[in-house]
Amino acid sequence: MSRRIQIYGLSIVLCFSASSFCARAAQGNVIPVKAADLSGTRLLLKDAKCSLDLPGQGWKWMTVDDSPHTFFCINAASGTQFLVAIGALHMEFTDHQPQSLIANAKAAIIKRGGKLTNDKYEWIDVPGSKKTIRATFEETEASGVRTLVVIYIANTADKVTLKLQYTGSANSEPEELKKLVKSIQALK
């Protein structure tokens, strides 16, 4: 399940379960990114004024219904996927956005009968970004299924944000996500 929300002046797409991609894929809505939006293996995000490179061999860029703002970086062999979404800032990028992001995630998991633990965020330096936060937390569903969520939100240009998200069963953040974040480059 995913939805677009506004968090203290930040509009982003949140992906609440790892199965949201699978549900869209089953409906036939997930398609390869058009060649015009690629430069080799780099995804050109003109609205975010930046580009991202695939984190390695076996990865590919996909989009939902040819959306200009929602993408997936997918490794079919491992089943690993990262959500990439362009959003908008409606006010200054401060501690309020990651705090609100975590609070909204906590409210959503509690509503489903689960709990959110190990929540934290930090400001990090990322080339090609004005300001970036990294938020992590674990969701435990009522059934006992535990999921790690890692979200990067980068202010790439003016009032534009780029969100990169991993939601999965790993005990730690995938190295490929770190590599994807480090690949952010401003478009010339």
C-alpha positions in Angstrom: 0.0 0.0 0.0 1.3 3.5 -0.8 -0.1 7.0 -0.6 1.0 10.6 -1.0 1.0 12.5 2.2 2.1 15.9 3.4 4.4 15.9 6.5 5.1 19.3 8.0 5.6 20.9 4.6 6.9 17.8 2.8 4.9 16.0 0.1 6.2 12.5 -0.4 5.0 9.0 -1.4 5.2 6.5 1.4 5.4 2.8 0.7 3.9 1.0 3.7 4.7 -2.6 2.7 7.2 -4.5 0.6 4.3 -6.1 -1.3 3.1 -2.8 -2.8 5.4 -3.2 -5.8 4.3 -6.8 -6.2 0.7 -5.8 -6.2 1.3 -3.2 -8.9 3.4 -5.6 -10.9 0.6 -8.2 -10.8 -1.8 -5.6 -12.2 0.6 -5.0 -15.1 1.2 -1.3 -14.1 5.0 -1.5 -13.6 6.9 -0.9 -16.8 10.6 -0.2 -17.7 11.7 3.4 -17.6 11.7 5.0 -21.1 15.1 5.2 -22.8 14.7 9.1 -23.0 14.8 9.1 -19.1 18.1 7.2 -19.0 21.8 8.0 -19.7 23.4 4.6 -19.8 22.5 3.2 -16.3 21.7 6.6 -14.8 18.1 7.6 -14.2 17.6 11.2 -15.2 15.3 12.9 -12.8 14.7 16.3 -14.5 12.1 17.5 -12.0 14.5 16.8 -9.1 17.5 18.2 -11.1 19.6 15.2 -10.4 20.4 11.6 -11.6 21.0 8.3 -9.9 23.0 5.3 -11.0 22.0 1.6 -10.7 23.8 0.1 -7.7 25.3 -2.8 -9.7 24.8 -5.6 -12.2 21.3 -7.2 -12.3 19.5 -4.0 -11.3 17.0 -2.2 -13.5 14.9 1.0 -13.5 11.1 0.6 -13.5 8.2 3.0 -13.2 4.5 2.8 -12.4 2.2 3.7 -15.3 5.0 5.9 -16.8 4.9 8.2 -13.8 7.3 11.1 -13.9 7.7 11.0 -10.1 7.7 7.4 -8.9 10.3 4.8 -9.8 11.7 1.5 -8.5 15.2 0.2 -8.6 14.8 -3.6 -8.8 17.0 -6.6 -8.7 14.8 -9.4 -10.0 17.3 -12.2 -8.9 17.3 -11.2 -5.2 13.8 -9.6 -5.1 15.3 -6.4 -3.5 13.6 -3.2 -4.5 14.0 0.5 -3.7 11.4 3.1 -4.1 12.5 6.4 -5.6 10.1 9.3 -5.5 10.2 13.0 -6.2 8.4 15.2 -3.8 8.0 18.8 -2.8 9.0 20.9 0.2 6.4 23.5 1.2 8.6 25.0 4.0 12.2 24.9 5.3 13.6 21.3 5.6 14.1 20.9 9.3 13.9 18.2 12.1 10.1 18.5 11.9 9.9 16.5 8.6 11.7 13.3 9.8 10.0 13.5 13.2 6.7 13.7 11.5 7.6 10.9 9.1 8.3 8.6 12.0 5.2 9.7 13.9 3.0 9.0 10.9 4.7 5.6 10.4 4.1 4.8 14.1 0.4 5.8 13.9 -0.1 3.6 10.8 1.5 0.5 12.3 -0.4 0.9 15.6 -3.6 1.2 13.6 -2.7 -2.2 12.1 -2.2 -3.7 15.5 1.6 -3.6 15.4 4.4 -1.6 16.8 7.3 0.6 15.6 10.7 0.3 17.3 14.3 1.4 16.9 13.2 4.7 15.3 15.9 7.3 14.6 17.0 9.8 12.1 20.2 11.7 11.3 21.3 14.5 9.0 23.9 13.2 6.6 26.1 14.7 3.8 25.3 13.5 0.4 27.0 14.9 -2.8 24.4 16.4 -5.1 22.0 17.3 -2.3 21.5 20.5 -0.3 20.3 18.6 2.9 19.6 14.9 3.5 18.1 12.9 6.3 18.3 9.2 6.9 15.5 7.7 8.9 15.3 4.1 10.0 12.8 2.1 12.1 11.5 -1.4 12.5 7.8 -2.3 12.1 6.4 -5.4 13.7 3.0 -6.4 12.4 0.3 -7.9 14.6 1.3 -11.3 13.1 4.8 -10.9 14.4 6.4 -10.2 11.0 9.3 -7.7 11.4 10.3 -5.3 8.7 13.2 -2.9 8.4 12.4 0.5 6.9 15.2 2.9 5.7 14.3 6.2 4.1 16.5 8.9 2.7 15.0 12.3 1.9 17.3 14.6 0.0 16.6 18.2 -0.8 18.1 18.2 -4.3 17.0 21.5 -5.8 14.9 24.5 -4.6 11.8 23.1 -3.0 12.3 19.6 -4.5 13.0 16.4 -2.6 14.1 13.0 -3.6 13.1 10.0 -1.4 14.8 6.7 -1.6 13.2 3.9 0.5 13.9 0.3 1.4 11.3 -1.8 3.1 12.3 -5.4 3.7 13.3 -8.2 6.0 17.0 -7.5 6.1 18.6 -7.0 9.5 20.6 -4.0 8.2 20.4 -1.5 5.4 21.4 -3.0 2.1 24.8 -1.8 0.8 23.1 -1.3 -2.6 20.9 1.4 -1.1 23.9 3.2 0.3 25.5 3.0 -3.1 22.3 4.3 -4.8 22.2 7.3 -2.4 25.9 8.1 -3.0 25.3 8.1 -6.7 23.1 11.2 -6.6 24.5 13.8 -9.0 23.2 17.2 -9.9 22.1 17.5 -13.5 24.1 20.1 -15.6 
